[in-house]
Amino acid sequence: MKKNVSIITIIVTLLATVILSSYSEPKVKTIRGTIKSYGAEPMTYPGVTTTKGKEYLIVASTETKQELLARQGKLIEFTGFIINDEAELPPMSLKDGAFKIETWEVVVPKEEKKKNK
C-alpha cells in the first residue's frame, strides 16, 4: 500500500512539474522595421514590416499608433511582446501575428550620425 502511494505521489509531482513548466512568461523581444498603414480611411491601423520580412499588427495606445503612423517609412526599433497565439490575436492581425509595444524609438542611420557631428 505504501509503495502504491509513493508511486502515485511521484507521478502527480512529475505531471505538475511538466504542466507548470509549460506556462512561462512571454519573452521581451526587440525588433526593427518600418511602419505601414493598413485598412482604408477612416479605419487605418499601423503594422510593422521587420528587417527580417515579418509583418505584425501594432498593439498600442491610440496616441502611440498615431505617432507611429506619422513616422511611416522610418526605421524604428521596438521592444515588446510578439502575440501569435490564435486565442490572443486581435482582429486584423497581420500574417505573422501582432506585436504589443512596450517602448519604441526611431533609429538614426550611421551616415546621418556622422553628418551631424
C-alpha distances in whole Angstrom, upper triangle without the diagonal:
4,5,5,6,9,10,11,12,14,16,17,18,20,21,23,24,26,27,29,30,32,34,37,40,43,45,48,51,55,57,61,63,65,65,66,67,66,67,70,72,71,67,67,64,63,61,61,62,60,62,59,60,57,58,56,57,58,56,58,60,63,65,63,64,67,68,66,68,71,70,70,71,70,67,64,61,58,55,52,49,49,48,47,44,46,44,46,49,52,55,58,55,57,56,53,52,53,53,53,55,55,58,61,64,67,67,71,72,73,76,77,75,78,81,80,80
4,5,5,6,9,10,10,12,14,15,16,18,20,21,23,25,26,27,29,31,32,35,38,41,43,46,49,53,55,59,61,64,64,65,66,65,66,69,71,70,66,66,63,62,60,60,60,59,60,58,59,56,57,55,56,57,54,56,58,61,63,62,62,66,66,64,67,70,69,68,69,68,65,62,59,56,53,50,48,48,47,46,43,45,44,45,48,51,54,57,54,56,55,52,51,52,52,51,54,53,56,59,62,65,65,68,69,70,74,74,73,75,78,77,78
4,5,5,6,9,10,11,12,14,15,17,19,20,21,23,25,26,27,29,31,34,37,40,42,45,47,51,53,57,59,62,62,64,65,63,64,68,70,69,66,65,62,61,59,58,59,57,58,56,57,54,55,54,55,55,53,55,58,61,63,61,61,65,65,63,66,69,67,67,68,67,64,61,58,55,52,49,47,47,46,45,42,44,42,44,47,50,53,56,53,54,53,51,50,51,51,50,53,52,55,58,61,64,64,67,68,69,72,73,71,74,77,76,76
4,5,5,6,9,10,11,12,14,15,17,18,20,21,23,24,26,27,29,32,36,38,40,44,46,50,52,56,58,61,61,62,63,61,62,65,67,67,63,63,59,59,57,56,57,55,57,54,55,52,53,52,53,53,51,53,56,59,61,59,59,63,63,62,64,67,66,65,66,65,62,60,57,54,51,48,45,45,44,43,40,41,40,42,45,48,51,53,51,52,51,48,47,48,49,48,51,51,54,56,60,63,63,66,67,68,71,72,71,73,76,75,76
4,6,5,6,9,10,10,12,14,15,16,18,20,21,22,24,26,28,30,33,37,39,42,45,48,51,54,56,59,59,60,61,60,61,64,66,65,61,61,58,57,55,55,56,54,56,53,54,51,52,50,51,52,50,51,53,57,59,57,57,61,61,60,62,65,64,64,64,64,61,58,55,52,49,46,43,43,42,41,39,40,38,40,43,46,49,52,49,51,50,48,46,47,47,47,49,48,52,54,58,61,61,64,65,66,70,70,69,72,74,74,74
4,5,5,6,9,10,11,12,14,15,16,18,20,21,22,25,26,29,32,35,37,40,43,46,49,53,55,58,58,59,60,59,60,64,66,65,61,60,57,56,54,54,54,53,54,52,53,50,51,49,50,51,49,51,53,56,58,56,57,60,60,59,61,64,63,62,63,62,59,56,53,50,47,44,42,42,41,41,38,40,38,40,43,46,49,51,49,50,49,46,45,46,46,46,48,47,50,53,56,59,59,62,63,64,68,68,67,69,72,71,72
4,5,5,6,9,10,11,12,14,15,17,18,20,21,23,25,28,31,34,36,39,42,45,47,51,53,56,56,58,59,57,58,62,64,63,60,59,56,55,52,52,52,51,52,50,51,48,49,48,49,49,47,49,52,55,57,55,55,59,59,57,60,63,61,61,61,61,58,55,52,49,46,43,41,40,39,39,36,38,36,38,41,44,47,49,47,48,47,44,43,44,45,44,47,46,49,52,55,58,58,61,62,63,66,67,66,68,71,71,71
4,5,5,6,9,10,11,12,14,15,16,18,20,22,23,26,30,32,34,38,40,44,46,50,52,55,55,56,57,55,56,60,61,61,57,57,53,53,51,50,51,50,51,49,50,47,47,46,47,47,45,47,50,53,55,53,53,57,57,56,58,61,60,59,60,59,56,54,51,48,45,42,39,39,38,37,34,35,34,36,39,42,45,47,45,46,45,43,41,42,43,42,45,44,48,50,54,57,57,60,61,62,66,66,65,68,70,70,70
4,6,5,6,9,10,11,12,14,15,16,18,20,22,24,28,31,33,36,39,42,45,48,51,53,53,55,56,54,55,59,61,60,56,56,52,52,50,49,50,48,50,48,49,46,47,45,46,46,44,46,48,51,53,51,52,55,56,54,56,59,58,58,59,58,55,52,49,46,43,40,37,38,36,36,33,35,34,35,38,41,44,47,44,46,45,42,41,41,42,41,43,42,46,48,52,55,55,58,59,60,64,64,63,66,68,68,68
4,6,5,6,9,10,11,12,14,15,16,19,21,23,26,29,31,34,37,40,43,46,49,52,52,53,54,53,55,58,60,59,56,55,51,51,48,48,48,46,48,45,47,44,45,43,45,45,43,45,47,51,53,50,51,55,55,53,55,58,57,56,57,56,53,50,47,44,41,39,36,36,35,35,32,34,33,34,37,41,44,46,43,44,43,40,39,40,40,40,42,41,44,47,50,53,53,56,57,58,62,62,61,63,66,66,66
4,5,5,6,9,10,11,12,14,15,17,19,22,25,28,30,34,36,39,41,45,47,50,50,51,52,51,52,56,58,57,53,53,49,49,46,46,46,45,46,44,45,42,43,41,42,43,41,43,46,49,51,49,49,53,53,51,53,57,55,55,55,55,52,49,46,43,40,37,35,34,33,32,30,31,30,32,35,38,41,43,41,42,41,38,37,38,38,38,41,40,44,46,49,52,52,56,56,57,61,61,60,63,66,65,66
4,5,5,6,9,10,11,12,14,16,17,20,23,26,28,32,34,38,40,44,46,49,49,50,51,49,50,54,56,55,51,51,47,47,45,45,45,44,46,43,44,41,42,40,41,41,39,41,43,47,49,47,47,51,51,50,52,55,54,53,54,53,51,48,45,42,39,36,33,33,32,31,28,30,28,30,33,36,39,42,39,41,40,37,36,37,37,36,39,38,42,44,48,51,51,54,55,57,60,60,59,62,65,64,64
4,5,5,6,9,10,11,12,15,16,18,22,25,26,30,33,36,39,42,45,47,48,49,50,49,50,54,55,55,51,50,47,46,44,43,44,43,44,42,43,40,41,39,40,40,38,40,42,46,48,46,46,50,50,48,51,53,52,52,53,52,49,46,43,40,37,34,31,32,31,31,28,30,29,30,33,36,39,42,39,40,39,37,35,36,36,35,37,37,40,43,46,49,49,52,53,54,58,58,57,60,62,62,62
4,5,5,6,9,10,11,13,15,17,21,23,25,29,31,35,37,40,43,46,46,47,48,47,49,52,54,54,50,49,46,45,42,42,42,40,42,39,41,38,39,37,39,39,37,39,42,45,47,45,45,49,49,47,49,52,51,50,51,50,47,44,41,39,35,33,30,30,29,29,26,28,28,29,32,35,38,40,37,38,37,34,33,34,34,34,36,36,39,41,45,47,47,51,51,52,56,57,55,58,61,60,60
4,5,5,6,9,10,11,13,16,20,22,24,28,30,34,36,39,41,44,44,45,46,45,46,50,52,51,47,47,43,42,40,40,40,39,41,38,39,36,37,35,36,37,35,37,40,43,45,43,43,47,47,45,47,50,49,49,49,49,46,43,40,37,34,32,29,28,27,26,24,26,24,26,29,32,35,37,35,36,35,32,31,32,32,32,35,35,38,40,44,46,46,50,51,52,56,56,55,58,60,60,60
4,6,5,6,8,10,11,14,17,20,22,26,29,32,34,38,40,43,43,44,45,44,45,49,50,50,46,45,42,41,39,39,40,38,40,38,39,36,36,34,35,36,33,35,38,41,43,41,41,45,45,44,46,49,48,47,48,47,45,42,39,36,33,30,27,27,26,26,23,25,24,25,28,31,34,36,34,35,35,32,30,31,31,30,33,32,36,38,42,45,45,48,50,51,54,55,53,56,59,58,59
4,6,5,6,9,10,12,16,19,20,24,26,30,32,36,38,41,42,43,44,43,45,48,50,50,46,45,41,40,38,37,38,36,38,36,37,34,35,33,34,35,33,35,37,41,42,40,40,44,44,42,45,48,46,46,47,46,43,40,37,34,31,28,25,26,25,25,23,25,24,25,28,31,34,36,34,35,34,31,30,30,30,29,32,31,34,37,40,43,43,46,47,48,52,52,51,54,56,56,56
4,6,5,6,9,12,15,18,19,23,25,29,31,34,37,39,40,41,42,41,43,46,48,48,44,43,40,38,36,35,36,34,36,33,34,32,33,31,32,33,31,33,36,39,41,39,39,43,43,41,43,46,45,44,45,44,41,39,35,33,30,27,24,24,23,22,20,23,22,23,26,29,32,34,31,32,31,28,27,28,28,28,30,30,33,36,39,41,41,45,46,47,50,51,50,53,55,55,55
4,6,5,7,10,14,16,19,22,24,28,30,34,36,38,38,39,40,39,40,44,46,45,41,41,37,36,34,34,35,33,36,33,34,31,31,29,30,31,29,31,34,37,39,37,37,41,41,39,41,44,43,43,44,43,40,38,35,32,29,26,23,22,21,21,18,20,19,20,23,26,29,32,29,30,29,27,25,26,26,26,29,29,32,34,38,40,41,44,45,47,50,51,50,53,55,54,55
4,5,6,8,11,14,17,20,23,26,29,32,35,37,37,39,40,39,40,44,45,44,41,40,36,35,33,33,34,33,35,33,34,30,31,29,30,30,28,30,32,35,37,35,35,39,39,38,40,43,42,42,42,41,39,36,33,30,27,24,21,21,20,21,18,21,20,20,23,26,29,32,29,30,30,27,25,25,25,24,27,26,30,32,36,39,39,43,44,45,49,49,48,51,53,52,53
4,5,7,10,13,14,18,20,24,26,30,32,35,36,37,39,38,40,43,45,44,41,39,36,35,32,32,32,30,32,30,31,28,29,28,29,29,27,29,32,35,37,34,35,39,39,37,39,42,40,40,41,40,37,34,31,28,25,22,20,20,20,20,18,21,20,20,23,26,30,31,28,29,29,25,24,25,24,24,26,25,28,31,34,37,37,40,41,42,46,46,45,48,51,50,50
4,6,10,11,13,17,19,23,25,28,30,33,33,35,36,35,36,40,42,41,38,37,33,32,30,29,30,28,30,28,29,26,27,25,26,26,25,27,30,33,35,33,33,37,37,35,37,40,38,38,38,38,35,32,29,26,24,21,18,17,17,16,14,17,17,17,20,23,26,28,25,26,25,22,21,22,22,22,24,24,27,30,33,35,36,39,40,42,45,45,44,47,50,49,50
4,7,9,12,15,18,22,24,27,29,32,32,33,34,33,35,38,40,39,36,35,31,30,28,28,29,27,30,28,29,25,26,23,24,24,22,24,27,30,32,30,30,34,34,32,35,38,36,36,37,36,34,31,28,25,22,19,16,16,15,15,13,16,15,15,18,21,24,26,24,25,25,22,20,20,20,19,22,21,25,27,31,34,34,38,39,41,44,44,43,46,48,48,48
4,6,9,12,15,18,21,25,27,30,30,31,33,32,34,38,39,38,35,34,30,28,26,26,27,25,27,26,27,24,24,22,23,23,21,23,25,29,30,28,28,32,32,30,33,35,34,34,35,34,31,28,25,22,19,16,13,14,14,15,14,17,16,15,18,21,25,26,23,24,24,21,19,19,18,17,19,19,22,24,28,31,31,34,36,37,41,41,40,43,45,44,45
4,6,9,12,16,18,22,24,27,27,29,30,30,32,35,37,36,33,31,27,26,24,23,25,23,26,24,26,22,23,20,21,20,18,19,22,26,27,24,25,29,29,27,30,32,31,31,32,31,28,25,22,19,15,13,10,12,12,14,14,17,16,14,17,19,23,25,22,23,23,20,18,17,15,14,16,15,18,21,24,27,28,32,33,35,38,38,37,40,42,41,42
4,7,9,13,15,19,21,23,23,25,27,26,29,32,33,33,30,28,24,22,20,20,21,20,22,21,22,19,19,16,17,17,15,17,20,23,24,22,22,26,26,24,26,29,28,28,29,27,25,22,19,16,12,9,7,8,9,11,11,15,15,13,14,17,20,22,18,19,20,16,14,13,12,11,13,13,16,18,22,24,25,29,30,32,35,35,34,37,39,39,40
4,6,10,13,16,19,22,22,25,26,27,29,33,34,34,31,28,25,22,20,19,20,18,20,19,20,17,18,16,18,17,16,17,21,24,25,22,22,26,25,23,26,28,26,27,27,25,23,20,16,14,10,8,7,8,11,13,14,17,18,15,17,19,22,23,20,20,20,16,15,14,12,12,13,12,14,17,20,22,22,26,27,29,32,32,31,34,37,36,37
4,7,10,14,16,19,20,22,24,25,28,31,32,32,29,27,23,20,18,17,18,16,18,17,19,17,17,15,16,15,14,15,18,22,22,19,20,23,22,20,23,25,23,24,24,22,20,16,13,10,7,5,5,8,11,14,16,19,19,17,17,19,22,22,19,20,20,17,15,13,10,10,10,9,11,13,16,19,19,23,24,26,29,29,28,31,33,32,33
4,6,10,13,16,17,20,22,23,26,29,31,31,28,25,21,19,16,14,15,12,14,14,16,13,14,13,15,14,14,15,19,22,22,18,19,22,21,18,21,23,21,21,21,20,16,14,10,8,6,5,6,7,11,13,16,19,20,17,17,19,22,21,18,18,18,14,14,12,9,10,10,10,11,12,14,16,16,20,21,23,26,26,25,28,31,30,31
4,7,10,13,15,18,21,22,25,29,30,30,27,24,21,18,15,13,13,10,12,12,14,13,14,13,15,14,15,15,19,21,21,17,18,21,19,16,19,21,18,19,18,16,13,10,7,6,4,7,8,10,13,16,19,22,23,20,19,20,23,22,19,18,19,15,15,13,10,11,10,10,9,9,11,13,13,16,17,19,22,22,22,25,27,26,28
4,7,10,12,15,18,19,23,26,27,28,25,22,19,15,13,9,10,7,8,9,11,10,11,11,13,12,14,15,19,21,20,17,17,19,18,15,17,19,16,16,15,14,10,8,6,5,7,8,10,10,13,15,18,21,23,20,19,20,22,20,17,16,16,13,14,12,9,11,10,12,11,10,11,12,11,15,16,18,21,21,21,24,26,26,27
4,7,10,13,16,18,22,25,26,27,25,21,18,15,12,9,8,5,6,8,10,10,11,11,14,13,15,16,19,21,20,16,16,18,16,13,15,17,14,13,12,10,7,6,4,6,9,11,13,13,16,18,21,24,26,23,21,21,23,21,18,16,17,15,15,14,12,14,12,14,12,9,10,9,9,12,12,15,18,18,18,21,23,23,24
4,7,10,13,15,19,22,23,24,22,19,16,12,10,6,5,4,5,8,9,9,9,10,12,12,15,16,19,20,19,16,15,17,15,12,13,15,11,10,9,8,5,6,7,8,11,13,15,14,17,18,22,23,25,23,20,20,21,19,17,14,15,14,15,13,12,14,13,15,14,11,11,10,10,13,13,16,18,18,19,22,23,23,25
4,7,10,13,17,19,20,21,20,16,14,10,8,5,6,6,8,11,10,11,10,11,12,11,15,16,18,18,18,15,13,14,13,9,10,12,9,7,5,6,5,6,9,10,14,15,17,16,18,20,23,24,26,24,21,20,21,18,16,14,16,15,16,14,13,15,14,17,15,12,11,10,10,13,13,17,18,18,19,22,23,23,26
4,7,10,13,15,16,17,16,12,10,6,6,5,7,9,11,14,12,12,10,10,10,9,13,13,15,15,15,12,10,11,10,7,7,9,7,5,6,7,8,8,11,11,14,15,17,16,17,19,22,23,25,22,19,18,18,16,14,13,15,15,15,13,12,14,13,16,15,12,12,11,13,15,16,20,21,20,22,25,25,25,28
4,6,10,12,14,15,14,10,8,6,5,6,7,11,13,15,13,12,10,10,10,10,14,15,17,16,16,14,11,12,12,9,7,10,9,6,7,10,11,12,14,14,18,18,19,17,18,19,23,23,25,22,19,17,17,14,13,11,14,15,15,14,14,16,15,19,18,15,16,14,16,18,19,23,24,23,25,28,28,28,31
4,7,9,10,11,10,6,6,5,6,9,11,14,17,18,16,15,12,12,10,10,13,14,16,14,15,14,10,10,12,10,7,10,10,8,10,13,14,15,17,17,20,20,20,19,19,20,23,23,24,22,19,16,15,12,13,12,15,16,16,14,15,17,16,20,19,17,18,17,19,21,22,26,27,26,28,31,30,30,33
4,7,9,11,9,5,5,6,7,10,12,15,18,19,16,15,11,11,9,11,13,15,17,15,17,16,12,13,15,13,10,13,14,11,13,16,17,17,19,19,21,21,20,19,18,19,21,20,22,20,17,14,13,9,10,10,13,15,14,13,15,17,17,21,21,20,21,20,22,25,26,29,30,29,31,34,34,34,37
4,7,8,6,5,6,9,10,14,15,19,22,23,20,18,15,14,12,13,15,17,18,16,18,17,14,14,17,15,12,15,17,14,17,20,21,21,23,22,24,23,23,21,20,20,23,21,23,21,17,15,12,9,11,11,14,17,16,15,17,19,20,24,24,23,24,23,26,28,29,33,34,32,35,38,37,37,40
4,6,5,5,9,11,13,17,18,22,25,26,23,22,18,18,15,16,18,19,19,17,19,19,15,15,18,17,13,16,18,16,18,21,23,23,26,25,27,26,26,25,24,24,26,25,26,24,21,18,15,12,15,15,18,21,20,19,21,22,23,26,26,25,26,25,28,30,31,35,35,34,36,39,38,38,41
3,5,6,9,12,15,18,20,24,27,28,25,24,21,20,17,17,19,19,19,15,17,18,14,13,16,16,13,15,17,16,19,21,24,24,26,25,28,27,27,26,26,26,28,27,28,26,23,19,17,15,18,18,21,23,22,21,22,23,23,26,26,25,26,25,28,30,31,35,35,33,36,39,38,37,41
4,6,9,13,16,19,22,25,28,30,27,25,22,20,17,17,18,18,17,14,15,17,14,12,16,16,13,15,18,17,20,22,25,24,27,25,28,27,27,26,25,26,28,27,27,25,22,19,17,15,18,19,22,24,23,21,22,22,23,26,26,25,26,25,28,31,32,36,37,35,37,40,39,38,41
4,7,10,13,17,19,23,26,27,24,23,19,17,14,14,15,16,15,12,15,16,12,12,16,15,13,15,18,16,20,22,24,23,25,23,25,24,24,23,22,23,24,23,23,21,19,15,13,11,14,15,19,21,19,17,19,19,20,23,24,23,25,25,27,30,32,35,36,34,36,40,39,38,41
4,7,10,13,16,19,22,24,21,20,16,14,11,12,13,14,14,11,14,14,10,10,13,12,9,12,14,13,16,18,20,19,21,20,22,22,22,21,20,21,23,22,23,21,18,15,13,11,13,13,17,19,17,15,17,17,18,21,21,20,21,21,24,26,28,32,33,31,33,36,35,35,38
4,7,10,13,16,20,21,19,17,13,11,8,8,10,11,11,10,12,11,7,9,12,10,8,12,13,12,15,16,18,17,18,17,19,18,18,17,17,18,20,20,21,18,15,12,11,9,10,11,15,16,14,12,13,14,14,18,18,17,19,19,22,24,26,30,31,29,31,34,34,33,36
4,7,10,13,16,18,16,14,11,9,6,6,9,10,11,10,12,10,6,8,10,7,6,10,10,9,12,13,14,13,15,13,16,15,16,15,15,17,20,20,21,18,15,13,13,10,10,10,14,14,13,11,11,12,12,15,15,14,15,15,18,21,22,26,27,26,27,31,31,30,33
4,7,10,13,14,12,10,7,5,4,5,9,11,13,13,15,12,9,12,13,9,9,12,12,10,11,13,13,12,13,12,14,14,14,13,13,14,17,18,20,17,14,12,13,10,9,8,10,11,10,8,9,11,11,15,15,14,15,15,17,20,21,25,26,25,27,30,30,30,33
4,6,10,11,10,8,6,5,7,7,11,12,15,16,16,13,11,14,13,10,10,13,11,9,10,11,10,9,10,10,12,13,13,12,13,15,18,19,21,18,15,15,16,13,11,9,11,10,11,9,8,11,11,14,14,12,13,13,14,17,18,22,23,23,24,27,28,28,30
4,7,8,6,6,5,7,9,10,14,16,19,19,20,17,15,17,17,13,13,16,13,11,10,11,10,10,11,12,14,15,15,13,15,15,19,20,23,20,17,17,18,15,13,10,10,10,11,11,11,14,14,17,17,14,15,14,15,18,18,21,22,22,24,27,27,28,30
4,5,5,5,6,8,11,12,15,17,20,21,22,18,17,19,18,14,15,18,15,13,12,12,9,9,9,10,12,14,14,12,15,15,19,21,23,21,19,19,20,18,15,12,12,11,12,12,11,14,14,16,16,13,14,13,13,16,16,19,21,21,22,25,26,27,29
4,6,8,10,12,15,16,19,20,24,24,24,21,20,22,20,17,18,19,16,14,12,12,9,10,10,12,14,16,17,15,18,18,22,24,27,25,22,23,24,21,18,16,15,14,16,16,15,17,17,19,18,15,15,14,12,15,14,16,18,19,20,23,24,25,27
4,6,9,12,15,16,19,22,25,26,27,23,22,24,23,19,20,22,19,17,15,15,13,13,13,14,16,17,16,14,17,17,20,22,25,23,21,22,23,21,18,15,14,12,14,15,15,18,18,20,20,18,18,17,16,18,17,19,21,23,24,26,27,28,30
4,7,10,13,15,18,21,24,25,26,23,21,23,22,19,19,21,19,16,14,15,13,14,14,15,17,18,17,15,16,16,19,21,24,22,19,21,21,18,15,12,11,10,13,14,14,18,18,21,21,19,19,18,18,20,19,22,23,24,26,28,29,30,32
4,7,10,12,15,18,22,23,24,21,19,21,21,18,18,21,19,16,15,16,14,14,14,13,15,15,14,11,13,12,16,17,20,18,16,17,18,15,12,9,8,6,9,10,11,15,16,19,19,17,19,18,18,21,21,24,26,26,27,30,31,32,34
4,7,10,13,16,19,20,21,18,16,18,19,15,15,18,17,14,14,15,14,14,14,13,15,15,14,11,12,11,15,16,19,17,14,14,15,12,9,6,6,5,7,8,9,13,14,18,18,16,18,18,18,22,22,25,27,27,28,31,32,32,35
4,6,9,12,16,17,18,15,13,16,17,14,14,18,16,14,15,16,15,13,13,12,13,12,11,8,9,9,13,14,16,14,11,11,12,10,7,5,7,6,5,4,6,9,11,15,15,15,17,17,19,22,23,26,28,28,29,32,33,33,35
4,6,10,13,13,15,13,11,14,15,12,12,16,16,14,16,17,16,14,15,13,14,12,12,10,9,10,13,14,15,13,9,9,9,7,5,5,9,8,6,4,6,8,10,14,15,15,17,18,20,23,24,28,30,29,30,33,34,33,36
4,6,9,10,12,10,7,11,12,9,10,14,14,13,15,15,15,12,13,10,12,10,10,10,10,12,15,16,17,14,11,10,11,10,8,9,12,11,9,6,5,6,7,11,12,11,14,15,18,21,23,26,28,27,28,31,32,31,34
4,7,9,11,9,8,12,13,11,13,16,16,16,18,18,18,15,15,11,12,10,10,10,9,12,14,15,15,12,10,8,11,11,9,11,15,13,10,7,6,5,6,9,12,12,16,17,20,23,26,29,31,30,30,34,34,33,36
4,7,8,6,6,10,11,10,12,15,15,16,19,18,18,15,15,11,12,10,11,12,13,16,18,19,18,15,13,12,14,14,13,15,18,17,14,10,9,6,6,8,10,11,14,16,19,23,25,28,30,29,29,33,33,32,34
4,5,5,6,9,10,11,12,14,16,17,20,20,20,17,17,14,15,13,15,16,16,19,21,21,21,17,16,14,15,16,16,18,21,20,18,14,12,10,9,10,12,13,15,18,21,24,27,30,32,30,30,34,34,32,35
4,6,5,6,9,10,11,13,15,16,19,19,20,18,19,16,17,16,18,19,18,21,23,23,23,19,18,15,15,16,16,18,22,22,19,15,15,13,12,14,14,15,17,18,22,25,27,31,32,30,31,34,34,33,35
4,5,5,6,9,10,11,13,15,18,18,19,16,18,16,17,17,19,20,21,24,25,26,26,22,21,18,19,19,19,21,24,24,21,18,16,14,12,13,13,13,15,16,20,22,25,29,30,28,28,32,32,30,32
4,5,5,6,9,10,11,13,16,15,16,13,14,12,13,14,16,17,18,21,23,24,24,21,19,17,18,18,17,18,22,21,19,15,13,11,9,10,10,9,11,13,17,19,22,26,27,25,25,29,29,27,30
4,5,5,6,9,10,11,14,14,15,13,14,13,15,14,16,17,17,20,22,23,23,19,17,15,16,15,15,15,19,19,17,13,12,11,10,12,12,11,13,14,17,20,23,26,28,26,27,30,30,29,32
4,5,5,6,9,10,14,14,16,14,16,15,18,18,20,20,21,23,26,26,26,23,21,18,18,17,18,18,22,22,20,17,16,15,13,15,15,13,14,14,18,20,23,27,28,25,26,30,29,28,31
4,6,5,7,9,13,12,14,12,14,13,16,17,19,20,21,24,27,28,28,25,23,20,21,20,19,20,23,23,21,18,16,15,13,14,13,11,11,11,15,17,20,23,24,22,23,26,26,24,27
4,5,5,7,10,9,11,9,11,11,14,15,17,18,19,21,24,25,26,23,20,18,19,17,17,17,20,19,18,15,13,13,11,13,12,9,10,10,13,15,18,21,23,21,22,25,25,24,27
4,5,5,9,10,12,12,14,14,17,18,20,20,20,22,25,26,27,24,21,19,19,16,17,16,19,20,19,16,15,16,14,17,15,13,13,12,15,18,20,23,24,22,24,27,27,26,29
4,6,9,10,12,12,15,16,19,20,22,23,24,26,29,29,30,27,25,22,22,20,20,20,23,23,22,20,18,18,16,18,16,14,13,12,15,16,19,22,23,20,22,25,24,23,27
4,6,6,9,9,12,13,17,19,21,21,23,25,28,29,30,27,25,23,23,21,20,19,22,22,21,19,17,18,15,17,15,12,10,8,11,13,15,19,19,17,19,22,21,20,24
4,6,9,9,13,14,18,19,21,20,22,24,27,28,29,26,23,22,22,19,18,17,19,19,19,18,17,18,16,19,17,14,13,11,13,14,16,19,20,18,20,23,23,23,26
4,7,9,13,14,18,20,22,21,23,24,28,29,31,28,25,24,24,21,20,18,19,20,20,19,18,20,18,20,18,15,13,11,11,13,13,17,17,16,18,21,21,21,24
4,6,10,12,16,19,21,21,23,25,28,30,31,28,26,25,25,23,21,19,21,21,21,19,18,19,17,18,16,12,10,7,8,9,10,14,14,13,15,18,18,18,21
4,7,10,14,16,19,18,21,23,27,28,30,27,25,24,25,23,21,19,20,19,20,18,16,17,15,17,14,11,9,6,6,8,9,12,14,13,14,17,18,18,21
4,6,10,13,15,16,19,21,24,26,28,25,23,22,24,22,19,18,20,18,18,16,13,14,12,13,10,7,6,4,5,9,11,14,16,15,15,19,20,19,22
4,7,10,13,14,17,20,23,25,27,23,22,22,24,22,20,18,20,17,18,15,12,13,10,11,8,6,5,6,6,10,12,14,17,17,16,20,21,21,22
4,7,9,11,14,17,20,22,23,20,19,19,21,20,17,17,18,16,15,12,9,9,7,8,6,4,7,9,10,14,16,18,21,20,20,23,25,24,26
4,7,10,13,16,19,21,22,19,18,19,21,21,18,18,19,16,15,13,9,8,6,6,5,6,9,12,13,16,19,21,24,23,22,26,27,26,28
4,7,10,13,15,18,19,15,15,16,19,19,16,16,18,15,13,10,7,5,5,5,7,9,12,15,16,20,22,24,27,27,26,29,31,30,31
4,6,10,12,15,15,12,12,14,17,17,14,15,16,13,11,8,6,5,7,8,11,12,16,18,19,23,25,27,30,30,29,32,34,33,35
4,6,9,12,13,11,10,12,15,15,11,12,12,9,7,6,5,6,9,11,13,14,17,19,20,24,25,28,30,30,30,33,35,35,36
4,6,9,10,7,6,9,12,13,9,11,11,9,6,5,6,7,11,13,16,17,20,22,23,27,28,31,34,33,34,37,38,38,40
4,6,9,7,6,10,12,12,9,10,9,7,5,7,9,11,14,17,19,20,23,25,26,29,30,33,35,35,36,39,40,40,42
4,5,5,6,10,12,14,11,13,12,10,8,9,12,13,16,19,22,23,26,28,29,33,34,36,39,39,39,42,44,43,45
4,6,5,9,10,12,10,12,12,11,9,11,13,15,19,21,24,25,28,30,31,35,36,39,41,41,41,45,46,45,48
4,6,9,11,13,12,15,15,14,11,12,15,15,19,21,24,26,29,31,33,36,38,41,43,43,43,46,48,47,49
4,6,10,12,10,13,14,13,10,9,11,11,15,17,21,22,26,28,29,33,35,38,40,39,40,43,44,44,46
4,7,9,7,10,11,10,7,7,10,11,14,17,20,21,24,26,28,31,33,36,38,37,38,41,42,42,44
4,6,6,10,12,12,9,8,10,11,14,17,20,20,24,25,27,31,32,36,38,37,38,41,42,41,43
4,6,9,12,13,10,10,13,14,17,20,22,22,25,27,29,32,34,37,39,38,39,42,43,42,45
4,6,9,11,9,9,12,14,17,20,22,22,24,25,27,30,31,35,36,35,37,40,40,40,43
4,7,8,5,6,9,12,14,18,20,20,22,23,25,28,29,32,34,34,35,38,39,38,41
4,6,5,7,10,13,15,19,20,19,22,22,23,26,27,30,32,32,33,36,37,37,39
4,6,9,12,15,18,21,22,21,24,24,24,28,28,31,33,33,34,37,38,38,41
4,7,9,13,15,18,20,19,22,22,23,26,26,29,31,31,32,35,36,37,39
4,7,10,13,16,18,18,21,22,23,27,27,30,33,32,33,36,37,37,40
4,7,10,13,15,15,18,20,21,25,26,29,31,31,31,35,36,35,37
4,6,9,11,12,15,17,18,22,23,26,29,28,28,32,33,32,34
4,7,9,11,14,17,19,23,25,27,30,29,29,33,34,33,35
4,6,7,11,14,16,19,22,25,27,26,26,29,31,29,31
4,7,11,14,16,20,22,25,28,26,25,29,30,29,30
4,7,11,13,16,19,21,24,23,22,25,27,25,27
4,7,9,13,16,18,21,19,19,23,24,22,24
4,6,9,12,15,17,16,15,19,20,18,20
4,6,9,13,15,13,13,16,17,16,18
4,6,9,12,10,10,14,15,14,16
4,6,8,7,7,10,11,11,13
4,5,5,7,9,10,11,13
4,5,5,6,9,10,11
4,5,5,6,9,10
4,5,5,6,9
4,6,5,7
4,6,5
4,6
4
